[in-house]
Amino acid sequence: MKVVNLKQAILQAWKERWSDYQWAINMKKFFPKGATWDILNLAEALLEQAMIGPAPNPLLLSYLKYAISSQMVSCSSVLSAISKFDDFSRDLCVQALLDIMDMFCDRLSCHGKAEECIGLCRALLSALHWLLRCTAASAERLQEGLEAGTQAPGEKQLAWGLQCLEKTLSSTKNRALLHIARLEEASSWTAIEHSLLKLVEILANLSNPQLRSQAEHCGTLIRSIPSMLSVHSEQLHKTGFPTVHALILLEGTMNLTGEMQPLVEQLMMVKRMQHIPTPLFVLEIWKACFVGLIESPEGTQELKWTAFTYLKIPQVLVKLKKYFHGEKDFTEDVNCAFEYLLKLTPLLDKADQRCNCDCTNFLLQECNKQGLLSEVNFASLVGKRTADRDPQLKSSENANIQPNPGLILRAEPTVTNILKTMDADHSKSPEGLLGVLGHMLSGKSLDLLLAAAAATGKLKSFARKFINLNEFTTHGSGESTKTASVRALLFDISFLMLCHVAQTYGSEVILSESSSGEEVPFFETWMQTCMPEEGKILNPDHPCFRPDSTKVESLVALLNNSSEMKLVQMKWHEACLSISAAILEILNAWENGVLAFESIQKITDNIKGKVCSLAVCAVAWLVAHVRMLGLDEREKSLQMIRQLAGPLYSENTLQFYNERVVIMNSILEHMCADVLQQTATQIKFPSTGVDTMPYWNLLPPKRPIKEVLTDIFAKVLEKGWVDSRSIHILDTLLHMGGVYWFCNNLIKELLKETRKEHTLRAVQLLYSIFCLDMQQVTLVLLGHILPGLLTDSSKWHSLMDPPGTALAKLAVWCALSSYSSHKGQASSRQKKRHREDIEDYISLFPVEDMQPSKLMRLLSSNEDDANILSSPTDRSMNSSLSASQLHTVNMRDPLNRVLANLFLLISSILGSRTAGPHTQFVHWFMEECVGCLEQDSRGSILQFMPFTTVSELVKVSAMSSPKVVLAITDLSLPLGRQVAAKAIAAL
């Protein structure tokens, strides 16, 4: 009955010709306060009555305009009412409706509930559809009039329609509301896209350029609505990006065997976070590769770097190509990067001098082969480099030394061939296989092949094949002397190769994914229980060193009584496991004077005379044994290591003895390094002319490690880039001091910086240093260090700009990197890390909201407004409800827990009455989050932010933009869309 009464009231007002304000006063008298005008559909009733005749009723329209101006009716109810009118042939009515829209279309607002704000989004979407249909109808009538040769009545109406459309769409706020509405009503958006296509099609035939360009502009604005979050400006004023440089150096130096995909994702993350243009991004990768080639120590490290540069990085770029739209564009960017690189002639000449060849030419060939360069660009770049290259380099190249890049590129197909050879049945032609392995041992062939296999992801497969071969050779039955010696050699070479691989590339490469029920191969068992490694302490009395006593006795008798080791029917794996107990017996006999030194020499000669693996196993136990002895008890054990390390000068050795001894000495040197340093002993291992452990023992003696850390960081900051030696020192300090100590001290150094350019450089370098163990550093930084700084008022001064801005940036970068990669596997270098200093995150941040966290209790004690800053139990569920809870993210994961608590803390700070540097820090943190975001925030760290934070953030001037609100809310959720609509509609 109310609608009828409303109609009657409107008719009475018209009959009595009330003025607009009289009408408003009387309307409020007629209708009591209970119902709102929107519920009574006042706007729709007025329009319905006003539009009855061929021309609109001006008096009733004046009432509607008054109702809009005095906010009697909401914007959404007026827009909904307008979009119901569809008789576009009535020019005067359409004109009147466009005038009404023009009144408020660029200043829409709503301060009601979230549902009302979503209603505004939907109404605006309907109004946009109505405007498109209206302009399309006008354009059609104009076209028909032109074709008939009559005066075109639709041109004026079309101009009005386009003007109103442009005014509506020019507002970013309106486009943001439409973005939300598009997600709410996908079918309506599809209808809008069809109407837009129809309008563009009709206008294409019109001769008026002004109307056409106006329509094109409107079309562009509508099409930009779905992607309005993905526009990021790139840094065109910068040319150096130390983070990319350091990341490449870190990977090349410490993680050659790592999978490519995590590296590709990490590089893309850095590119996005720092808004790096693609050509400069690729250039930075190449620059780092050339620096690595120049500064890498001679020997294995040099070969590793060459394999990384020429085999792995081109493959990484091939994978990166998939992230960019348009293949042609990416090849142009790679070409552009090389153009820039060729201008760095001194860098390229130094690399050529080091590698004894034209390094750039090899690289260009490889990129051309991988489809990263077109033939035309390839030829042009080769020509430019040849012209720029220092002529003296060509004349000084030594023709007798084959350059490493050429050797590595040739080694890659050889790896594939060897893998095929190893697949064959070993029992059919063991001699042939021995010949292949013998060639691998000569010169630097083994390291070349291993580096090529590591860079192309084939090293695990390579190791698996050698484990199978080693397993095959452990037993011999009914064999001749010749067959026995071939079997012994195959066992020895495979054992030595596997030890070498484990020491050079990490034991993870060797270990298989053990499936239950399968017997673990001998080498894996030995390596896990008996082989000394950095950070692994062995117990010399462990049962693995105490095998069957009868086997030990027979081995001792064999070593002591025979003139040389027997080969036929020898079970080499048993001998390797028994040698530790045999050595203990022999040592005891020597200590007690039962055996003379000459007998010991004979025994050690026997051990290393035929197979070097026995010597390796013996020294492995001796290293563990020496650690447990007092200062005056070590002499004989160390002397025995010396005896085992020297080569045997005898005619009666097996094939490839010298080559095997070289590998054995390298293995022994690695094994003994720690224990020799701890016991201040020196053992002279036969030199190969190359430092086999270039990055070992880099810390200066007798200096506190905190001093070393601050010094190395200061040097790195001054240079502006991290070199591989610094990376190894920092890694050692991280091992030694623990993650909290390492992270805390480096953050203190960052907060001391006062110059803006220094702090930005420090952040870029710290991020790459933290990549040594990003997951653990992020947990410490976000879970301990930041909450400590934000909740302790005595530390707030350190969060001032510029160090505060820099720390906010660093925290966001670390959070984003860890969150995007923590579902993947940790890299091999991170698996070795000890975790003793990481607090139990489950007690620090409880799973259940029913149990207040330490952090929130800490907050409530520091703040006057206890209601806002109290623990989650005292707060309404809504105050801490976030998108992550609706997505049912696993809160038992430490990183998820730390992020959720950090955003609770941020929400508390924003809502508190005390402002200060910590409040400003939170603003910077949120700004950086928005700056680094991709288009869809679902699954990003912002899903942990409570929904209530949005309304607090829009009060901050820097954050009060519709785009920011869209970026920080999870629009895939209905609640997220409501929160966003409410915040934007109130702006």
SULJOTA-V482581 format. One record per residue. RES is the residue in three letters. PHI is phi in degrees with one decimal (none if undefined). Layout:
[[RES;PHI] [RES;PHI]]
This chain:
[[MET;none] [LYS;-65.1] [VAL;-63.1] [VAL;-61.0] [ASN;-61.2] [LEU;-61.3] [LYS;-61.6] [GLN;-62.1] [ALA;-63.0] [ILE;-65.0] [LEU;-63.2] [GLN;-62.4] [ALA;-60.6] [TRP;-68.6] [LYS;-61.1] [GLU;-89.4] [ARG;51.9] [TRP;-67.7] [SER;-75.4] [ASP;-60.4] [TYR;-72.2] [GLN;-62.4] [TRP;-59.2] [ALA;-63.1] [ILE;-63.7] [ASN;-65.9] [MET;-60.7] [LYS;-69.2] [LYS;-73.4] [PHE;-64.0] [PHE;-111.8] [PRO;-66.0] [LYS;-65.5] [GLY;-46.2] [ALA;-92.7] [THR;-83.4] [TRP;-66.9] [ASP;-68.1] [ILE;-64.9] [LEU;-79.6] [ASN;57.6] [LEU;-60.3] [ALA;-59.1] [GLU;-64.1] [ALA;-63.7] [LEU;-64.0] [LEU;-64.6] [GLU;-58.2] [GLN;-71.0] [ALA;-68.8] [MET;-99.8] [ILE;-70.0] [GLY;-86.4] [PRO;-67.1] [ALA;-117.2] [PRO;-71.5] [ASN;-82.3] [PRO;-65.1] [LEU;-67.3] [LEU;-65.9] [LEU;-65.6] [SER;-65.5] [TYR;-62.8] [LEU;-64.0] [LYS;-63.3] [TYR;-65.3] [ALA;-62.5] [ILE;-68.2] [SER;-63.6] [SER;-91.4] [GLN;57.5] [MET;-67.4] [VAL;-116.2] [SER;-82.6] [CYS;-57.5] [SER;-65.8] [SER;-69.1] [VAL;-68.2] [LEU;-60.9] [SER;-62.5] [ALA;-65.1] [ILE;-62.1] [SER;-70.2] [LYS;-86.1] [PHE;-79.2] [ASP;-133.0] [ASP;-93.3] [PHE;-74.4] [SER;-77.4] [ARG;-87.8] [ASP;-55.6] [LEU;-66.8] [CYS;-65.5] [VAL;-60.8] [GLN;-58.4] [ALA;-63.3] [LEU;-66.5] [LEU;-64.1] [ASP;-62.3] [ILE;-63.4] [MET;-61.6] [ASP;-62.7] [MET;-60.8] [PHE;-135.6] [CYS;-65.1] [ASP;-100.0] [ARG;-139.8] [LEU;-69.2] [SER;-154.1] [CYS;-156.2] [HIS;-114.3] [GLY;-90.2] [LYS;-73.6] [ALA;-59.7] [GLU;-62.4] [GLU;-65.9] [CYS;-67.6] [ILE;-63.3] [GLY;-59.7] [LEU;-63.4] [CYS;-58.7] [ARG;-64.9] [ALA;-64.2] [LEU;-64.8] [LEU;-63.1] [SER;-62.9] [ALA;-64.9] [LEU;-62.5] [HIS;-62.2] [TRP;-63.2] [LEU;-61.2] [LEU;-65.8] [ARG;-65.7] [CYS;-62.9] [THR;-67.6] [ALA;-62.9] [ALA;-64.4] [SER;-63.2] [ALA;-63.6] [GLU;-63.4] [ARG;-64.8] [LEU;-63.2] [GLN;-62.3] [GLU;-61.8] [GLY;-63.2] [LEU;-64.8] [GLU;-65.3] [ALA;-80.8] [GLY;79.2] [THR;-92.8] [GLN;-62.5] [ALA;-82.9] [PRO;-78.2] [GLY;-83.1] [GLU;-63.3] [LYS;-64.7] [GLN;-65.3] [LEU;-63.6] [ALA;-61.6] [TRP;-60.1] [GLY;-59.0] [LEU;-66.1] [GLN;-63.4] [CYS;-67.1] [LEU;-62.2] [GLU;-64.7] [LYS;-64.0] [THR;-65.6] [LEU;-81.1] [SER;-69.3] [SER;-79.8] [THR;-61.3] [LYS;-60.6] [ASN;-62.8] [ARG;-65.1] [ALA;-65.7] [LEU;-64.5] [LEU;-67.3] [HIS;-60.1] [ILE;-67.7] [ALA;-62.5] [ARG;-58.9] [LEU;-74.8] [GLU;-72.4] [GLU;-131.5] [ALA;-62.8] [SER;-65.9] [SER;-64.9] [TRP;-65.5] [THR;-60.0] [ALA;-62.2] [ILE;-65.1] [GLU;-61.6] [HIS;-65.5] [SER;-62.4] [LEU;-64.0] [LEU;-59.7] [LYS;-62.4] [LEU;-61.0] [VAL;-60.8] [GLU;-61.9] [ILE;-66.9] [LEU;-68.4] [ALA;-60.5] [ASN;-88.5] [LEU;-85.9] [SER;-89.1] [ASN;-71.5] [PRO;-66.5] [GLN;-65.2] [LEU;-65.4] [ARG;-63.8] [SER;-67.2] [GLN;-62.6] [ALA;-66.2] [GLU;-63.0] [HIS;-62.7] [CYS;-61.9] [GLY;-60.0] [THR;-61.4] [LEU;-63.6] [ILE;-65.9] [ARG;-67.3] [SER;-79.9] [ILE;-60.6] [PRO;-63.1] [SER;-112.7] [MET;-70.1] [LEU;-98.8] [SER;-95.8] [VAL;-91.8] [HIS;-125.7] [SER;-85.0] [GLU;-98.7] [GLN;-82.2] [LEU;-95.0] [HIS;-89.1] [LYS;-108.2] [THR;-119.2] [GLY;-110.3] [PHE;-130.6] [PRO;-60.5] [THR;-65.5] [VAL;-62.4] [HIS;-56.5] [ALA;-68.2] [LEU;-61.1] [ILE;-66.1] [LEU;-62.7] [LEU;-62.7] [GLU;-65.4] [GLY;-66.9] [THR;-83.8] [MET;-121.0] [ASN;-144.6] [LEU;-60.9] [THR;-82.3] [GLY;-60.2] [GLU;-67.2] [MET;-73.9] [GLN;-58.4] [PRO;-59.3] [LEU;-65.5] [VAL;-59.7] [GLU;-65.9] [GLN;-66.9] [LEU;-63.1] [MET;-65.3] [MET;-61.3] [VAL;-64.3] [LYS;-58.8] [ARG;-69.1] [MET;-64.9] [GLN;-100.5] [HIS;50.1] [ILE;-90.6] [PRO;-62.8] [THR;-56.5] [PRO;-59.4] [LEU;-70.9] [PHE;-64.5] [VAL;-66.8] [LEU;-59.1] [GLU;-62.1] [ILE;-62.2] [TRP;-65.7] [LYS;-58.3] [ALA;-62.3] [CYS;-62.9] [PHE;-69.0] [VAL;-61.7] [GLY;-59.8] [LEU;-61.9] [ILE;-72.7] [GLU;-95.5] [SER;-67.9] [PRO;-63.7] [GLU;-62.3] [GLY;107.5] [THR;-58.5] [GLN;-61.2] [GLU;-63.1] [LEU;-68.0] [LYS;-58.8] [TRP;-65.3] [THR;-64.0] [ALA;-64.0] [PHE;-62.2] [THR;-70.3] [TYR;-95.3] [LEU;-110.7] [LYS;-82.9] [ILE;-63.5] [PRO;-57.4] [GLN;-67.9] [VAL;-62.4] [LEU;-66.5] [VAL;-61.5] [LYS;-70.5] [LEU;-63.2] [LYS;-53.9] [LYS;-67.2] [TYR;-82.2] [PHE;-106.6] [HIS;-81.2] [GLY;87.4] [GLU;-63.4] [LYS;-61.4] [ASP;-60.1] [PHE;-67.6] [THR;-63.8] [GLU;-66.6] [ASP;-65.0] [VAL;-63.8] [ASN;-61.4] [CYS;-61.6] [ALA;-61.5] [PHE;-65.7] [GLU;-58.8] [TYR;-64.0] [LEU;-61.1] [LEU;-65.5] [LYS;-77.2] [LEU;-89.5] [THR;-55.8] [PRO;-58.4] [LEU;-63.2] [LEU;-68.0] [ASP;-64.9] [LYS;-65.3] [ALA;-65.1] [ASP;-62.0] [GLN;-64.5] [ARG;-66.3] [CYS;-94.1] [ASN;61.2] [CYS;-167.4] [ASP;-85.1] [CYS;-60.1] [THR;-62.4] [ASN;-60.6] [PHE;-59.8] [LEU;-67.4] [LEU;-61.7] [GLN;-60.7] [GLU;-65.8] [CYS;-67.1] [ASN;-65.0] [LYS;-63.2] [GLN;-85.7] [GLY;77.4] [LEU;-91.6] [LEU;-135.1] [SER;-79.4] [GLU;-58.5] [VAL;-63.2] [ASN;-64.5] [PHE;-59.3] [ALA;-62.4] [SER;-64.5] [LEU;-66.7] [VAL;-60.6] [GLY;-61.1] [LYS;-63.1] [ARG;-66.3] [THR;-60.8] [ALA;-69.7] [ASP;-81.7] [ARG;-65.7] [ASP;-60.9] [PRO;-60.4] [GLN;-65.1] [LEU;-62.6] [LYS;-64.0] [SER;-71.8] [SER;-87.2] [GLU;-64.1] [ASN;-88.4] [ALA;-68.0] [ASN;-80.7] [ILE;-101.1] [GLN;-77.2] [PRO;-69.0] [ASN;-59.2] [PRO;-56.3] [GLY;-65.0] [LEU;-64.5] [ILE;-63.9] [LEU;-65.4] [ARG;-80.1] [ALA;-70.4] [GLU;-60.6] [PRO;-64.7] [THR;-62.9] [VAL;-57.5] [THR;-60.6] [ASN;-64.5] [ILE;-65.0] [LEU;-60.2] [LYS;-66.8] [THR;-60.9] [MET;-69.9] [ASP;-75.6] [ALA;-67.9] [ASP;-70.4] [HIS;-63.8] [SER;-72.6] [LYS;-76.6] [SER;-139.9] [PRO;-60.8] [GLU;-64.2] [GLY;-62.5] [LEU;-64.5] [LEU;-61.9] [GLY;-60.0] [VAL;-62.2] [LEU;-66.8] [GLY;-60.8] [HIS;-62.8] [MET;-64.4] [LEU;-80.0] [SER;-75.6] [GLY;53.5] [LYS;-104.7] [SER;-57.2] [LEU;-60.5] [ASP;-65.8] [LEU;-61.9] [LEU;-65.1] [LEU;-65.9] [ALA;-64.1] [ALA;-64.1] [ALA;-66.6] [ALA;-64.2] [ALA;-70.9] [THR;-104.1] [GLY;76.4] [LYS;-105.6] [LEU;-66.9] [LYS;-61.8] [SER;-64.5] [PHE;-58.0] [ALA;-62.8] [ARG;-59.0] [LYS;-62.8] [PHE;-71.7] [ILE;-65.6] [ASN;-62.7] [LEU;-64.4] [ASN;-61.0] [GLU;-64.0] [PHE;-63.0] [THR;-88.3] [THR;-71.5] [HIS;-120.3] [GLY;-136.0] [SER;-134.3] [GLY;55.6] [GLU;-112.0] [SER;-84.4] [THR;-61.4] [LYS;-65.7] [THR;-61.9] [ALA;-63.8] [SER;-70.1] [VAL;-64.8] [ARG;-62.3] [ALA;-60.8] [LEU;-65.6] [LEU;-61.9] [PHE;-63.2] [ASP;-66.1] [ILE;-64.5] [SER;-65.0] [PHE;-63.4] [LEU;-63.6] [MET;-60.9] [LEU;-65.0] [CYS;-61.3] [HIS;-62.1] [VAL;-63.0] [ALA;-60.6] [GLN;-75.4] [THR;-83.9] [TYR;-119.5] [GLY;97.7] [SER;-68.6] [GLU;-60.4] [VAL;-63.4] [ILE;-81.6] [LEU;-67.5] [SER;-94.0] [GLU;-75.0] [SER;-68.1] [SER;-100.7] [SER;-59.9] [GLY;96.0] [GLU;-80.6] [GLU;-77.3] [VAL;-75.7] [PRO;-59.1] [PHE;-56.3] [PHE;-63.4] [GLU;-60.6] [THR;-60.6] [TRP;-63.8] [MET;-63.5] [GLN;-71.5] [THR;-102.7] [CYS;-118.4] [MET;-92.4] [PRO;-69.5] [GLU;-137.1] [GLU;-60.3] [GLY;80.2] [LYS;-116.4] [ILE;-101.6] [LEU;-102.8] [ASN;-97.8] [PRO;-65.5] [ASP;-98.0] [HIS;-62.0] [PRO;-54.7] [CYS;-63.6] [PHE;-91.5] [ARG;-125.2] [PRO;-80.2] [ASP;-56.4] [SER;-63.4] [THR;-65.7] [LYS;-66.4] [VAL;-66.2] [GLU;-60.1] [SER;-66.4] [LEU;-67.8] [VAL;-61.3] [ALA;-60.4] [LEU;-63.5] [LEU;-69.9] [ASN;-84.6] [ASN;-97.7] [SER;-78.7] [SER;-77.3] [GLU;-155.3] [MET;-68.8] [LYS;-81.3] [LEU;-113.9] [VAL;-65.9] [GLN;61.3] [MET;-76.8] [LYS;-94.4] [TRP;-65.3] [HIS;-66.5] [GLU;-69.8] [ALA;-62.0] [CYS;-64.1] [LEU;-76.1] [SER;-87.4] [ILE;-63.0] [SER;-63.7] [ALA;-67.6] [ALA;-63.8] [ILE;-63.4] [LEU;-61.1] [GLU;-59.1] [ILE;-65.9] [LEU;-61.5] [ASN;-60.9] [ALA;-62.2] [TRP;-68.1] [GLU;-58.4] [ASN;-91.0] [GLY;77.7] [VAL;-72.9] [LEU;-112.4] [ALA;-89.6] [PHE;-61.7] [GLU;-61.8] [SER;-64.7] [ILE;-62.6] [GLN;-60.0] [LYS;-62.4] [ILE;-64.0] [THR;-64.5] [ASP;-63.3] [ASN;-63.3] [ILE;-61.6] [LYS;-98.0] [GLY;-69.2] [LYS;-105.1] [VAL;-118.9] [CYS;-75.1] [SER;-59.6] [LEU;-62.3] [ALA;-64.9] [VAL;-62.0] [CYS;-65.7] [ALA;-65.0] [VAL;-67.0] [ALA;-56.0] [TRP;-72.4] [LEU;-59.6] [VAL;-60.8] [ALA;-65.1] [HIS;-67.9] [VAL;-62.3] [ARG;-57.1] [MET;-89.5] [LEU;-93.0] [GLY;-73.9] [LEU;-56.7] [ASP;-86.5] [GLU;-103.7] [ARG;-87.6] [GLU;-53.3] [LYS;-67.7] [SER;-63.7] [LEU;-66.4] [GLN;-65.3] [MET;-66.3] [ILE;-60.0] [ARG;-59.4] [GLN;-61.7] [LEU;-73.2] [ALA;-78.7] [GLY;-77.9] [PRO;-74.0] [LEU;-100.5] [TYR;-95.6] [SER;-147.2] [GLU;-75.1] [ASN;-96.2] [THR;-100.5] [LEU;-81.1] [GLN;-51.1] [PHE;53.7] [TYR;-65.9] [ASN;-61.5] [GLU;-64.4] [ARG;-67.7] [VAL;-64.8] [VAL;-60.5] [ILE;-66.2] [MET;-58.3] [ASN;-65.0] [SER;-63.0] [ILE;-63.3] [LEU;-64.4] [GLU;-61.3] [HIS;-63.3] [MET;-64.0] [CYS;-88.5] [ALA;-51.8] [ASP;-63.1] [VAL;-69.8] [LEU;-68.7] [GLN;-67.9] [GLN;-68.3] [THR;-98.4] [ALA;50.9] [THR;-114.0] [GLN;-119.4] [ILE;-127.6] [LYS;-86.7] [PHE;-87.6] [PRO;-54.0] [SER;-82.8] [THR;-105.6] [GLY;86.6] [VAL;-127.3] [ASP;-70.9] [THR;-78.4] [MET;-130.5] [PRO;-66.5] [TYR;-103.3] [TRP;-94.7] [ASN;57.5] [LEU;-89.2] [LEU;-72.0] [PRO;-67.3] [PRO;-72.0] [LYS;58.4] [ARG;-124.4] [PRO;-59.8] [ILE;-68.7] [LYS;-66.7] [GLU;-62.0] [VAL;-61.3] [LEU;-63.1] [THR;-65.3] [ASP;-64.6] [ILE;-66.6] [PHE;-68.6] [ALA;-61.5] [LYS;-65.7] [VAL;-62.0] [LEU;-66.5] [GLU;-65.6] [LYS;-69.7] [GLY;92.8] [TRP;-154.1] [VAL;-99.0] [ASP;-96.0] [SER;-65.8] [ARG;-64.9] [SER;-62.8] [ILE;-58.8] [HIS;-68.5] [ILE;-65.0] [LEU;-61.7] [ASP;-65.3] [THR;-63.3] [LEU;-64.8] [LEU;-63.3] [HIS;-60.7] [MET;-77.2] [GLY;-89.5] [GLY;91.8] [VAL;-65.8] [TYR;-63.3] [TRP;-58.4] [PHE;-62.6] [CYS;-67.5] [ASN;-60.8] [ASN;-69.4] [LEU;-70.8] [ILE;-65.8] [LYS;-60.0] [GLU;-64.3] [LEU;-63.0] [LEU;-70.5] [LYS;-80.8] [GLU;-67.9] [THR;-120.3] [ARG;-96.8] [LYS;-59.1] [GLU;-65.0] [HIS;-68.4] [THR;-66.6] [LEU;-65.6] [ARG;-65.0] [ALA;-61.8] [VAL;-64.3] [GLN;-62.2] [LEU;-74.7] [LEU;-63.4] [TYR;-57.5] [SER;-70.6] [ILE;-67.2] [PHE;-65.7] [CYS;-64.0] [LEU;-58.5] [ASP;-158.3] [MET;-57.6] [GLN;-58.8] [GLN;-70.3] [VAL;-62.2] [THR;-63.7] [LEU;-59.0] [VAL;-69.2] [LEU;-64.4] [LEU;-83.0] [GLY;-92.9] [HIS;-122.0] [ILE;-71.0] [LEU;-62.2] [PRO;-56.9] [GLY;-61.8] [LEU;-71.1] [LEU;-78.1] [THR;-101.2] [ASP;-108.0] [SER;-61.5] [SER;-71.3] [LYS;-103.3] [TRP;-60.5] [HIS;-59.6] [SER;-73.7] [LEU;-94.0] [MET;-68.5] [ASP;-75.6] [PRO;-89.3] [PRO;-63.3] [GLY;-64.7] [THR;-59.8] [ALA;-64.0] [LEU;-65.6] [ALA;-61.0] [LYS;-62.0] [LEU;-61.5] [ALA;-62.6] [VAL;-66.3] [TRP;-59.5] [CYS;-64.1] [ALA;-61.9] [LEU;-63.8] [SER;-62.8] [SER;-65.5] [TYR;-67.7] [SER;-73.6] [SER;-106.7] [HIS;-73.0] [LYS;-79.4] [GLY;-81.0] [GLN;-87.7] [ALA;-68.4] [SER;-72.8] [SER;-60.5] [ARG;-71.1] [GLN;-87.8] [LYS;-68.1] [LYS;-76.5] [ARG;-62.1] [HIS;-78.7] [ARG;-118.2] [GLU;-62.9] [ASP;-89.5] [ILE;-89.5] [GLU;-67.0] [ASP;-71.2] [TYR;-69.7] [ILE;-72.4] [SER;-81.4] [LEU;-68.8] [PHE;-125.6] [PRO;-62.4] [VAL;-69.2] [GLU;-83.3] [ASP;-66.9] [MET;-67.8] [GLN;-109.8] [PRO;-64.1] [SER;-79.9] [LYS;-57.6] [LEU;-59.8] [MET;-69.9] [ARG;-65.7] [LEU;-61.6] [LEU;-62.0] [SER;-65.1] [SER;-78.5] [ASN;-95.8] [GLU;-130.3] [ASP;-65.2] [ASP;-82.2] [ALA;-64.7] [ASN;-64.8] [ILE;-76.7] [LEU;-99.6] [SER;-80.8] [SER;-71.2] [PRO;-56.0] [THR;-66.2] [ASP;-85.6] [ARG;-98.3] [SER;-66.2] [MET;-56.4] [ASN;-61.5] [SER;-68.2] [SER;-118.6] [LEU;-70.1] [SER;-131.3] [ALA;-60.6] [SER;-61.2] [GLN;-70.1] [LEU;-73.0] [HIS;-85.2] [THR;47.3] [VAL;-70.8] [ASN;-69.3] [MET;-85.1] [ARG;-82.5] [ASP;-73.7] [PRO;-56.1] [LEU;-66.2] [ASN;-59.8] [ARG;-64.6] [VAL;-64.3] [LEU;-64.4] [ALA;-60.7] [ASN;-71.3] [LEU;-64.5] [PHE;-71.8] [LEU;-64.0] [LEU;-63.3] [ILE;-60.1] [SER;-60.4] [SER;-64.0] [ILE;-64.6] [LEU;-64.9] [GLY;-89.4] [SER;-82.1] [ARG;-86.7] [THR;-95.9] [ALA;-104.3] [GLY;179.2] [PRO;-56.8] [HIS;-68.4] [THR;-67.9] [GLN;-61.2] [PHE;-59.1] [VAL;-61.2] [HIS;-61.0] [TRP;-61.6] [PHE;-59.2] [MET;-67.6] [GLU;-60.9] [GLU;-66.7] [CYS;-56.7] [VAL;-66.9] [GLY;-63.2] [CYS;-93.0] [LEU;-70.5] [GLU;-87.3] [GLN;-60.1] [ASP;-99.9] [SER;-84.8] [ARG;-63.4] [GLY;83.3] [SER;-93.7] [ILE;-66.6] [LEU;-69.3] [GLN;-66.9] [PHE;-86.0] [MET;-78.3] [PRO;-58.9] [PHE;-58.3] [THR;-66.3] [THR;-65.2] [VAL;-59.0] [SER;-65.8] [GLU;-73.1] [LEU;-67.6] [VAL;-69.1] [LYS;-76.1] [VAL;-84.8] [SER;-56.0] [ALA;-68.1] [MET;-104.9] [SER;-87.2] [SER;-125.5] [PRO;-56.3] [LYS;-63.9] [VAL;-62.8] [VAL;-61.6] [LEU;-61.8] [ALA;-70.0] [ILE;-92.1] [THR;-108.7] [ASP;-86.5] [LEU;-77.8] [SER;-77.8] [LEU;-103.1] [PRO;-55.7] [LEU;-65.3] [GLY;-60.7] [ARG;-67.3] [GLN;-64.9] [VAL;-60.9] [ALA;-64.4] [ALA;-60.8] [LYS;-64.1] [ALA;-68.2] [ILE;-71.8] [ALA;-63.7] [ALA;-87.1] [LEU;-68.6]]
